[in-house]
Amino acid sequence: MKFRVVVQKADGTEEKRLIDAETRFAVYSQIEKEGGHVVSLTEGEGKKLPKWMNIQIGSGIKTEAKITFTKNLAAMLSAGLALPRALSVIERQSANKYLKNIVTDLETRIKSGGTFHEALQAHANVFPKIFIAMAKAGEEGGTLADSLRIVAKQMESSDRLTKKIKGAMIYPAIIVFAVFVIGILMLLFVVPTLAATFASFGSKLPIATQIILDMSNFMRSNFIVVLIGLVVLVGGGIAFFRSHVGGTTVLFCALHMPVIGELTRETYSARAARTLSSLLSSGVEMLTALSITYEVVGDNVFGAVVKEAEEKVQKGEQLSLSFVEHPKLYPILFSDMITVGEETGKVSDMLSQIAEYFETDVEDRTKDLSTIIEPLLMLFIGAFVGVFAIAMIAPIYSLSSSIG
């Protein structure tokens, strides 16, 4: 049964909570054990919106909110606040209702005797495995605040890198989409007008012109069918690219493209190095760190190398061996730096330096990418306009000159 409770805490502040318990007595008993006092208690969850209005995509919590949560929690723990108290402060400050509910649940679980990483595990859809593993290592080593600072940096670096790459792709995507829409509008409204002009002359048209006229006629006559076809095509394309086969295909093509190939290699190298460095520096043992890194990198050719490294380390071999054998995926610098780290006993530090180097290089390359893409887009637009002009306007001049 659900109960809506207003609780007065030991410090005099009040908070509203939704508690699942068998009886009212169980609610009072739970609050008293936590050191609080029940101000009011009502059965039920209160007024709820219809299910169709409670639409939630993903966890409802953006990466920026998770980073802020992690940084604030690390700062408060460093200042000496107890974990439940720090979570309580964050819960009151948070403007995200989904995060507020999760933080409240974390606080409740910890006050009931659970550990922080066990509480996080209950929300594995929000907190990734790397977050939970580093929290566990921090709790066991008494360095939770330090572990949280490291994971916040890891999340921040990863998010910044992802945004840089997405930002570089937005401009060409908008241009291609605009050209596609303009092409459809021209087929629907401009071409029919020109078709009437051609029909009045009654002469034979060039093949390119006739193809465009047939496309226009088909689209106007079967607009609903074409619209449904486009929706299915776009939806199918998105589903394909998100599938394992589609992702593998895209990655294969990207690796064999000039400029894009090197950018892809450095992006995955930075992700693997940053994840592994963060885990090792937090005290996570090597095999567990490699297993989590594999999940972060993904089930692809780059992840396969990490999996191979995990198997070799388990057999007692060096971490660098697997990366040395795959220079076309992980740059030589990657394996060389790990080798140096193994020789000096500073693998985590070397991985951190690798991550910073590749992250910086990827950011620089994405800036250069826009200067390469712009002329290609101009050629694409010019080709589109040129084909249409030759196919539709040239016949008009030809017919006009023959009349004259």
Sequence and secondary structure as in RCSB ss.txt:
>XXXX:A:sequence
MKFRVVVQKADGTEEKRLIDAETRFAVYSQIEKEGGHVVSLTEGEGKKLPKWMNIQIGSGIKTEAKITFTKNLAA
MLSAGLALPRALSVIERQSANKYLKNIVTDLETRIKSGGTFHEALQAHANVFPKIFIAMAKAGEEGGTLADSLRI
VAKQMESSDRLTKKIKGAMIYPAIIVFAVFVIGILMLLFVVPTLAATFASFGSKLPIATQIILDMSNFMRSNFIV
VLIGLVVLVGGGIAFFRSHVGGTTVLFCALHMPVIGELTRETYSARAARTLSSLLSSGVEMLTALSITYEVVGDN
VFGAVVKEAEEKVQKGEQLSLSFVEHPKLYPILFSDMITVGEETGKVSDMLSQIAEYFETDVEDRTKDLSTIIEP
LLMLFIGAFVGVFAIAMIAPIYSLSSSIG
>XXXX:A:secstr
 EEEEEEE TTS EEEEEEE SSHHHHHHHHHHTT EEEEEEES      GGG    TTS  HHHHHHHHHHHHH
HHHTT  HHHHHHHHHHH   HHHHHHHHHHHHHHHTT  HHHHHHTTTTTS HHHHHHHHHHHHHT HHHHHHH
HHHHHHHHHHHHHHHHHHHHHHHHHHHHHHHHHHHIIIIIHHHHHHHHHHHT    HHHHHHHHHHHHHHHTHHH
HHHHHHHHHHHHHHHHHSHHHHHHHHHHHHTSTTHHHHHHHHHHHHHHHHHHHHHHTT  HHHHHHHHHHHH SS
HHHHHHHHHHHHHHTT  THHHHHT TTTS HHHHHHHHHHHHHT HHHHHHHHHHHHHHHHHHHHHHHHHHHHH
HHHHHHHHHHHHHIIIIIHHHHHHHHHH 
